[in-house]
């Protein structure tokens, strides 16, 4: 993300996340600039959590973690035609959906975690249930998007360095596990 010196609207939130690196400078064409490299929702990979899941479905386990640790993230699931949104009832631990969901895995999750990163716990629960997962911000809210592994395939778009990926900083560079010269998080094949 690159911010350019423009004082027309100081109230617009352009970036939300932890700032890892902020080089700045003066360019004869652009003027003053700041380049911001960061991660979306840093609490997922920075904050450690503690808990136990006993005979909980994956939907219940994920919803409980989101409710307790990340209350501004909503669990959603791709049911094959629409993204169904989960509502968690903390009094009885149940999950209800705003659309028909018949194919969410009913795998029971039994696990304890102590001082593990939130994203590690969420990823492990999804992996045990056969789900793929990623986090998205649509401009107004955060969602934890889950779907059956392999149900959503991208055959139309790709990442090409120099075409739709203009540059990469030292964050994200990895020469061991690269697909199209970019690390792909959230999907393993």
C-alpha positions as CSV (number, residue, x, y, z in Angstrom):
1,X,0.0,0.0,0.0
2,X,1.4,3.4,-0.9
3,X,0.1,6.7,0.5
4,X,0.7,9.9,-1.3
5,X,0.6,13.4,0.3
6,X,-2.9,14.5,-0.3
7,X,-4.7,16.5,2.3
8,X,-8.1,16.5,0.6
9,X,-9.8,14.0,3.0
10,X,-7.9,13.3,6.2
11,X,-10.8,11.2,7.6
12,X,-10.7,8.4,5.1
13,X,-9.4,5.1,6.5
14,X,-7.3,3.7,3.7
15,X,-5.4,1.0,5.7
16,X,-6.1,-1.0,8.8
17,X,-3.4,-3.3,10.1
18,X,-0.1,-3.4,11.9
19,X,2.6,-1.3,10.2
20,X,5.7,-3.4,9.8
21,X,7.8,-1.0,7.7
22,X,7.2,2.6,6.6
23,X,9.9,4.0,4.3
24,X,9.2,7.5,3.1
25,X,10.8,10.0,0.8
26,X,10.4,12.8,-1.8
27,X,9.8,12.1,-5.4
28,X,10.0,14.8,-8.1
29,X,6.8,13.5,-9.7
30,X,4.7,12.3,-6.8
31,X,5.9,14.6,-4.1
32,X,6.2,13.3,-0.5
33,X,5.2,9.6,-0.1
34,X,5.1,6.9,2.5
35,X,5.1,3.2,1.6
36,X,3.3,1.1,4.1
37,X,3.9,-2.7,4.3
38,X,1.6,-4.5,6.7
39,X,-0.6,-7.4,7.5
40,X,-4.4,-7.5,7.6
41,X,-5.9,-8.2,11.0
42,X,-2.5,-8.6,12.9
43,X,-4.2,-9.9,16.0
44,X,-4.8,-13.3,14.3
45,X,-1.1,-13.9,13.9
46,X,0.2,-11.9,16.8
47,X,-2.2,-12.6,19.7
48,X,-1.9,-15.9,21.6
49,X,-5.1,-17.6,22.9
50,X,-5.9,-20.3,25.5
51,X,-8.8,-22.7,25.4
52,X,-10.3,-26.1,25.1
53,X,-12.8,-27.5,22.6
54,X,-14.6,-30.6,23.7
55,X,-16.9,-32.5,21.3
56,X,-17.6,-29.3,19.4
57,X,-18.4,-29.1,15.7
58,X,-16.0,-27.1,13.7
59,X,-18.7,-24.3,13.4
60,X,-19.1,-24.2,17.1
61,X,-15.4,-24.3,17.8
62,X,-14.6,-21.5,15.3
63,X,-17.6,-19.4,16.4
64,X,-16.6,-19.7,20.1
65,X,-13.0,-18.6,19.3
66,X,-14.3,-15.6,17.3
67,X,-16.8,-14.7,19.9
68,X,-14.3,-14.8,22.8
69,X,-11.2,-13.5,21.1
70,X,-12.1,-11.7,17.9
71,X,-15.6,-10.4,18.2
72,X,-15.5,-8.2,15.1
73,X,-14.9,-11.2,12.8
74,X,-17.9,-13.1,11.5
75,X,-17.8,-16.8,10.5
76,X,-19.2,-17.4,7.0
77,X,-19.4,-20.6,4.9
78,X,-19.7,-21.1,1.1
79,X,-22.7,-23.5,0.8
80,X,-22.2,-23.9,-3.0
81,X,-24.3,-20.9,-4.1
82,X,-24.0,-18.1,-1.4
83,X,-21.9,-17.2,1.6
84,X,-24.0,-18.2,4.7
85,X,-23.3,-16.1,7.8
86,X,-23.1,-17.8,11.2
87,X,-24.6,-16.5,14.4
88,X,-23.2,-17.8,17.7
89,X,-25.4,-18.2,20.8
90,X,-22.9,-18.0,23.7
91,X,-25.5,-19.2,26.3
92,X,-25.8,-22.7,24.8
93,X,-22.8,-22.8,22.3
94,X,-25.0,-23.3,19.3
95,X,-24.5,-21.9,15.8
96,X,-27.3,-20.8,13.4
97,X,-27.0,-19.8,9.8
98,X,-28.8,-17.1,7.8
99,X,-28.9,-19.4,4.7
100,X,-29.3,-23.1,4.2
101,X,-26.2,-25.0,5.1
102,X,-26.3,-28.7,4.7
103,X,-22.7,-29.5,3.8
104,X,-20.8,-27.9,6.7
105,X,-18.6,-30.7,8.1
106,X,-19.9,-32.3,11.3
107,X,-16.4,-33.3,12.4
108,X,-16.2,-33.1,16.2
109,X,-13.2,-31.1,17.5
110,X,-11.5,-32.2,20.7
111,X,-8.4,-30.1,21.4
112,X,-6.6,-27.9,23.9
113,X,-4.4,-25.0,23.1
114,X,-2.4,-22.9,25.4
115,X,-0.6,-19.7,24.2
116,X,-1.0,-20.6,20.5
117,X,-1.4,-18.0,17.9
118,X,-5.1,-17.5,17.0
119,X,-4.6,-18.2,13.3
120,X,-2.7,-21.4,14.1
121,X,-5.7,-22.7,16.1
122,X,-8.3,-21.6,13.5
123,X,-6.2,-23.2,10.7
124,X,-5.9,-26.5,12.6
125,X,-9.6,-26.7,13.3
126,X,-10.3,-26.0,9.6
127,X,-7.8,-28.6,8.5
128,X,-9.3,-31.3,10.8
129,X,-12.7,-30.5,9.4
130,X,-11.6,-30.5,5.7
131,X,-12.1,-26.8,5.3
132,X,-10.1,-24.1,3.6
133,X,-10.2,-20.7,5.3
134,X,-9.1,-17.1,4.7
135,X,-9.9,-13.7,6.3
136,X,-11.5,-10.9,4.2
137,X,-12.5,-7.3,4.9
138,X,-15.2,-6.0,2.6
139,X,-14.8,-2.3,3.6
140,X,-17.3,-2.5,6.4
141,X,-16.7,-5.8,8.3
142,X,-14.3,-8.7,8.8
143,X,-15.3,-12.2,7.8
144,X,-13.6,-15.6,8.3
145,X,-14.5,-17.3,5.1
146,X,-14.6,-21.1,5.1
147,X,-15.4,-23.6,2.4
148,X,-15.0,-27.3,1.7
149,X,-11.4,-27.9,0.5
150,X,-11.4,-27.7,-3.3
151,X,-15.0,-26.3,-3.7
152,X,-13.8,-22.9,-4.8
153,X,-11.3,-22.8,-7.6
154,X,-9.9,-19.8,-9.4
155,X,-9.4,-20.6,-13.0
156,X,-9.8,-17.1,-14.4
157,X,-7.2,-14.9,-12.5
158,X,-3.6,-15.3,-11.8
159,X,-0.8,-13.4,-10.2
160,X,1.9,-12.3,-12.7
161,X,4.9,-10.2,-11.5
162,X,5.0,-7.0,-13.5
163,X,1.4,-7.3,-14.7
164,X,-0.9,-7.2,-11.7
165,X,1.8,-7.6,-9.1
166,X,4.0,-4.6,-9.4
167,X,6.5,-5.2,-6.6
168,X,7.2,-7.0,-3.4
169,X,9.0,-5.9,-0.3
170,X,11.1,-8.2,1.9
171,X,7.8,-9.2,3.6
172,X,6.4,-12.2,1.9
173,X,9.5,-13.2,0.0
174,X,10.2,-16.9,0.4
175,X,12.1,-19.1,-1.9
176,X,11.0,-22.4,-0.5
177,X,7.2,-22.5,-1.1
178,X,6.3,-20.2,-4.0
179,X,3.4,-20.3,-6.4
180,X,3.6,-17.7,-9.2
181,X,6.4,-16.1,-7.2
182,X,4.1,-15.3,-4.3
183,X,3.4,-17.2,-1.1
184,X,-0.2,-18.3,-1.1
185,X,-1.7,-18.3,2.4
186,X,-4.9,-20.1,3.3
187,X,-4.8,-22.7,0.5
188,X,-2.6,-25.8,0.4
189,X,-2.5,-28.2,-2.5
